[in-house]
Amino acid sequence: MFRVGSKAACLACRNLVSTNMGVRFRVPLQKLHPLSRAIHHRYSGNTNPQRAPHRTAARYFTSMSRLPMRQPKPSPGSGGRNYQQQRGFWVARLAARLLKLRYILLGTAVGGGYTAKKTYEEWKDMFPDLSEYNWVIPDFVWELSEQIDLDKIAKALPEMEEIAKLLPDFDKIGENFTFLKSLLSSETTSDPQLKATDTPTTVMQESSEKQYKKSSDKEKIDQLQEELLRTQLKYQRMLERLEKENKELRKVVLQKDDKGIHQRKVKKSLIDLYSEVLDILSDYDSNYNTQDHLPRVVVVGDQSAGKTSVLEMIAQARIFPRGSGEMMTRSPVKVTLSEGPHHVAMFKDSGREFDLNKEEDLAALRHEIELRMRKSVKEGQTVSSETISLSVKGPGIQRMVLVDLPGVISTVTTGMATDTKETIFSISKAYMQNPNAIILCIQDGSVDAERSIVTDLVSQMDPQGKRTIFVLTKVDLAEKNLASPSRIQQIVEGKLFPMKALGYFAVVTGKGSSAESIDSIKDYEEDFFQNSRLLREGMLKAHQVTTKNLSLAVSDCFWKMVRESVEQQADVFKASRFNLETEWKNNYPRLRELDRNELYEKAKNEILDEVISLSQVTPQHWESILQKKLWERVSTHVIENIYLPAAQTMDSGTFNTTVDIKLKQWTDKQLPHKALEVAWETLQEEFARFMAEYKGKDQDDIFDKLKEAVKDESIKRHKWNERAMDSLRVIQHNALEDRSITDKPQWDAAIQFMEETLQSRLKDTESVIRDMVGPDWKERWMNWKNRSPEQHIRNETKNELERLLKLHDEHTAYLANDEVTTVRKNLEARGVEVDPILIKDTWHQLYRRHFLQKALSHCNLCKRGFYYYQRHFVDSELECNDVVLFWRIQRMLGITANTLRQQLTNTEVRRLEKNVKEVLEDIGEDSEKKTQLITGRRVQLAEDLKKVREIQEKLEAFIEALHKEK
């Protein structure tokens, strides 16, 4: 222990300083030796550390270690006193120098530590927030730690030497800090007493060093800036390499997950949930005018400003069609960017995945996008508002939703619709007026800023710039062409354009060649900014350049806007859902909420049930209606063209010959066609009858238009099997060739059929005659009706012809010319002028009636003629050839009806059912046609309810996932 204030304590303090440099240690001033205290007071004022150069301090510091612990004894006499004074002065000077060196070393250590800590904090802030990638690493990773080869992962990581290269040189930092401190201290006033004690050599040395440092001041600052820029670029390259290796590791993990290492399914990503909500909203048309205010990034810019190139750099793939100066983006394209193990793209309405690492898939994707754009553009238009939805996934892609809009134009050129400019403005405003949309304003840096159109449009939609990000493209061309690069600085600082923005970025998206790859564009962009004077001279800041920094900034802004607005939008749709549900309860309290698709499925099942009912029709019913309809269709031909001409021959042999010839001709040409027409019409009528019957059984009238359309289209598509006609012709021919009636019931049935037919024809004939001659005397008296002059003439002609028939009961069917003349003269004698044609026309109907009456009377005689027919007796009164004819016709009708029934039930009903199914499938795939056929407020209200519920549920699921991610 040393006594306080002794010389030994002073020496101990000195030794402590020499052995503990850099340690904060202070002895109270009042406890120091008086000599040390005096030295401290001398150098604690305006002390200039540069007064003692480093080499002098180092020499004294080295000599201090060789000082003896004991002081030498003074020589006797005055020489000893001088030596004592000289020695005391030397010790005092040495102590002062040592105390001065202590402050320099302590200050340097403190400043260097503070600088290192500040640099570390700045670098730490520059690292991206990787918490958003936590979803990629599922829970099973820890369970797979034993299965994954950690040695390979460790080898993939950078070596410590490479990481150490990124760290700053703390020796240089300390040296630079000392230099800056000396520079500042050199301008302060030194202690005059200290100057008096300095030697001339020291003063000259200090003066020369001071002048040298002043001259190299600017060079040092430039070197520091260049070193800082190199360090940042070196860090960025290292970070990109680490990210690339991280992508490979994540791809390995996700691929192992796909191969079934674990059984848990990866949940749908957050951005996919959000994109689904936007897709539903794009198709939603609400009668309550609920607007879509959910955030998305809207990419706008002048034509050929580089919008598509920026979007491709963010998506890391050349996915859009390209053209030289022409309009390529003809409709909005919604691109959902998300992270995934493979770099793929997929359309919303298609299951095909395009591998973006393969050039043929990229070409196919660009071709498909161009086709969809042209398909969406209506005839006579140039652009369309119909949105094309595309999703892009890949390792390291920032999650966001972007909408690429057609480029803004100033002039409509040849080949464009006249309203193209206004349509593009309208589409752009519709997307930008969303208060939560982030506007990515793209400006071409290679052209004069005054030529920009989009900046004025953006400033109108977002005057405060609270949701606008400005991007200056083609900076390499701008730097080369502009005489004053400071103009670029004015643009990115927001001082040149009237518009305001959240952030300003400068990017380079290649050299303008469509064959460039994304990696080559990235390398070119990095090399440009590394060597650009814009960044070196501080006109641009490091965080304002490269598309990578732009992508990070846009993604952060997008998710910030989403978190701030999504819950408010969920509340809006919740209120809309309440209004729609209230309307439904008031108007349709007892009906289920079936949307258009559900109603269509219900109607589809009903129609198919009605078609199946056709197969349940009994054979007797089919044959009955077929035979009846077929006879109605052919009876006129049989009576007028076969029976009457043959019966009027009055000869049995001639009758049979005529009948056989005419039946053969009829069978070969007309009968099979008529039979198939009857069968097809019968099938249609039965199908319509069943549908009408179902309609009456509490069926929903909302399906009427759909059922009618299905019925008409199915019948239109149905084609009868033509091969059935040939077989039917043979069957009919064989049936008509048979003349053998085997039993009495068949004979009686034929007579009955003949009587019914003749009576029907007789009734029709009498009706025609009654219309020709007008009302008889009874009708004239009872109903106050009179005959017209023409009817009066016909009546007189009829009376004259009836007298002729009474005289000649066996008269032929044709009236001779002399008979016509006789009738005409008789009528003229009574004062009636008549035309010969009128006489013949009247005769035809009268003779027809006369013949049918005789045939009916003959038919009654034939009822007892079966015995004679069976034994082939010849009796002129009982020759019943006409009965045999009608039996042949009746038998042919029965056989034809049976054949058609078999074809209907076995083939045609099933083919009709197949046609109905095809028509229903076609309508089900055609949403526009389905909307036309199933309409009404009830349908629209159910559609709105379904959409709003779906949007609300997906928004709630998205919000829940968003909170979990926080």
C-alpha positions, 0 to 999 in steps of 0.5 A: 500500500502507498500513502496517498499523495506520495511519489510511490502512489504517483508511480503506481498510477503511472504503471497502472496506466501503462498496463491497462490502456483502454480501460476506463480507470480514474484516480480522484484528483485530490489523491494524486501526487502534487506533481501529477496534479499539476501536470493534470491541470496543465493538460486538462485544458485546451490540449491538442493531441496532435502536439505529440505525434504517435511515434514520439508517444510510442518512443516514450511509452517504450522507454517508460518500461525501462525506467528503474523503480528506484531513483538514482542518488544525486551527485554532491554539490551544485551539479547534483542540484542541477541534475535534480532539477533537470531530472525533475523537469524530464519526469514532469514532461514524460508524465504529461506526455503519458497522460496525454497518450492515455486520453488519446487511446481511451477516446480512440477506443470509445469512438471505434466501439461506438462506430462499430456498434452503429455499423452493426445496427445499420447492417442489421436493419438492412437485412430483410424480415424473414419472418414472413417465410415461416410458413414455408418451414412446417412443424415436421422440419424438427422431426426430420432433423435426423433424416436430413443430411446436415453435413450437406447443408453445412457445406452449402453455407458460406465459410467463415472467411467469406463472412469475415470479408463482409465485416468492416475493417475496424483498424481502418475505422479506428484510424479514420476516426482518429484522423477525423478527430485530429482534423477537428482538433487541429482547428482549435487553439492550443495552449500557449504555455505548451507551445513555448516548451516545444522545440522548433523541430517538433513545431515544423514537423507538426506544421507539415503534417497539418498541411498534408492532412488538409490537402488529403482531406477530400481524398480521404472522404472520397475513399470512404464513400467508395469503400462504403459503396463497395461494402454495400455491393459486396454485402448485396452480392453475398446476400443474393448468394445466400438467398439463392442457397436458401431457395435450394434448401427450401425447395428440397424441404418442400419437395420432400414434403410432396413425396410424402415424408409426412402426411400433413397437408401444407395449408393454403398460403396467405396470398392465395387466400387473398387472391381467391377473394379478389377473383370472386369479387371480379365476377361479383355484380351486386345490386346494392353497389357494393364496391371492391376496395380491397388492396392490390398493386395497380401497374400504370404507365405510358405505352412502352414505358416498361410496365411489363418489364418491371412486372416480369422482373418482380415475377422473375420470368419473361411471361408476357407477350412483347412487341416493338412499339405496338400495344401488347397489353390489351386487357387487365392481367391480375398476377398473384405472386407467391412463394413455392418450391417450383417456378410455375405459372397457372391460369385461374380457370385452367389446371395446366402448370407452365414451368417457367424454367423451360423456354417452350413453356414460357413461349406457350404461356406468352401465346396463351396470354395473347390469345386470351387478350384477343379473345376478350376484346369485342369486335370493333374494339382495341382493348377490353376491361375483362380481367385475365387472372394468372398466378406465379409461384417460385422460390424467393418471390415476394407475395403480392397481387399486381394488376397490369393495365394497358398503357396510356396513349396520347393519340389513337393510331390507324387500326385502333377503335376511335374510343381506345384512348378514353377506354384506357383512361376509364379502365385505369381510373376504375382501378386507381379510384380504389382508395386502398389500391397501391399505384405503381407509376412507371415512367420512362427515363429515356424520354423527356419528363414533360411528355409523360401522360400518366403522371397527371392521371396519377396525381388526379387519383392520388393527389397526396401521394399516400399510396403511389410508388414512382418507378423510373425505368431505363435509367441507363439510357437516361444517364447516357442521354441527359446532359445533366444527370442531376435531372434524374436526381430531381425526378427521384426526389419528387421535385420535377413532377407535380405528383407526390409519392410514398417512394421513388425508385430507379431501375434498369430492366435490360438492354431492350432485347426480348431474348435477354434472360432475367439473370442477365438483366439482373447482372446488367442492372447490378453492374450498371449501378455499381459503376454509375456516377448517380450512385457514386456521387450520391444522386441516388441512394442505395435503397432506391435502386434495383428491381429487387429493392423495388419488389421488397418495398412494394410488397411491404406497402401492399401488406401494410395496406392489406392489414389496415383495410381488410377488416373494414371491407369485411364489415362492409360485406357483412352488412351487405349480407344482412340486407340480402338475407332480410330481402329473401326472408320477406319475399321468399320465406318458404323457399330454399336459397338456391342459386342459378347452378343449384336451380339448374341441377334441380331442373336437370334432374326433373327433365331427365326424370321426364325422359325416363318416363318415356321408357315406362309407356306400355307397348299397347299405348305406343301401338294404339297411338302409332296405328291411329296417327298412321291411319290419319296420315295415310287414309286420304291416300288409301281412299282417294288413290287406291280404293275409289279408283279400283272400286269404280272399275266394277270388275273383280279382277280389275279391282284386285290388279289395280289395288296390287299395283297401287299398293306396291307403288305406295309401299316403295315410295311413300309408306315407309317415310310416312310411317317414320314421320308418324313415329318421330312426331309421336315420340315428340308429342309423348315427350312434350305430354310428359313434361306438361304433366310434370309441370302440373305437379307443383313444378317451379315455373322458373324452369319453363324456358329451360325445359322448352329450350331443352326439348326443342334442341333435343328434337332438333339434334335427334336423327332417326335411324335411316337403316330402319326404313329399309327393314320397315319397307320389307315388313310393310310389303309382306303385310300387304301381300297377304290376302288370307283372312283366317277367322271370322273375328278378323273378317268382322274387324275388317268390316267394322274398320271399313264401315268406320272409314266409309262413314267418316268419308261420307260424313265429310262429303256431305259436309262439303256438299252442304257448304256448296249449296248453302242452308236448306229450307229448315235452316233458312227458316229457323236461323234466318239464313239465305243462300248466296247467288253461287250457292243458289246456282250450285243447289240447282245444279245439284238437283239436276245431277241427282235426277240423273243419278236416279235414272242411271244408278250404275253410272260411272264416276265420270260425266260425259260431255253430252251429259254436261251439255244436257244438264246445262241446257236444262238449267238454262231453261229454268233461267240458271246460267251455269259453267261446265266446270261447276257442273263437273265439280258438283258431280264429283261430290255427288257421285262420291256420296252416291258411291260411299252410300252404295259401298256401305250397303254392300259392306252390310251384305258382306257381314255374312260373306265370310263363309263364301270367301272361305270356300271361294264361292263366286257370288256377284252380290257377295264379292267382298274384295273391298273388305279384303283390301281394308283387312290388308290395310288394317293388318299392315297398320298393326304390323307397322305400329308394332315395328315402330314401337319396338324401334322407339322403346329399344333405340329411339327413346334411349337416343333421345335421352342421350341427346337431352343429356348432351343438351343439358351438359352444353347448357351447363357449360355455357354460363351466358345461356344458363343466365338467359334461361334461368332468370328472375329476381329470385335467382339473382338474389340467391346468386348475390347471397351466395357470392357475399357469403363466400366473400365474407367467409374467405375474408374471415379466413384470410383475416384469421391467417393474417393475425396468426402470421403477425 
